[in-house]
Amino acid sequence: MSSLNILSGGAAQGLVGSLTPAFKAHTGFDIAGEFGAVGAMADKLRKGTPADIVILTAALLAKLAQEKLVAASSIADVGLVETALAVRTGDPQAAVSDAADLREVLLASDSIFVPDIKASTAGIHVANVLQQLGIAAEVAARLRIFPNGAMAMRELAASEVPRPIGCTQSTEIISTKGVTLSGSLPPGCELATMYTAGITTAAAHPQQAQELIDLLIGAGQHEQRKRAGFIGGQG
């Protein structure tokens, strides 16, 4: 069976997974490829990894269009994704209403599970927030950094320390068994990132790539996007 090759930020993995059966039924294509830190996925495309479709941040897709790696006319917004806090399922929720609360929660944690702080949207933001709160050096030894948010959340779920916490894209938290969304980051520390989809200029299956985009952004999938953690979007 033919496959549509995808390179995507981890934020979209849950949504793509939920739509895969409908896509396969409609097109006869499976979906293959990789989900991970958006910077790493963009670099894979630049280095020639075969891909028909990419789902990354709006800023990155704009750059890839300028580099003639993505067809600018194909780019469509999927929706906003918040960076949020996660706790192990069953642990007390982290009550965070302002920056002071967030600082206190992070300082009280034994381990802080985050995605790549240099290549992932959420990880870069977490590093900036720790600097902003003035605790980067103090919690550096407690950071547990993984290649992507999904892996960070799986490790959080398996953690045996008394007071762990996680911070990544809300979509990655929602789609990981054993962790619970504990709320958005507070005002002044928040981040909502627009994720967009686009067809690569070297796509082997541009028609099927467009059909997946139509499925991702369609009005009929509004509730599915919402359940997956996306806010807004075109549909």
Disulfide bonds with the S-S distance in Angstrom:
none
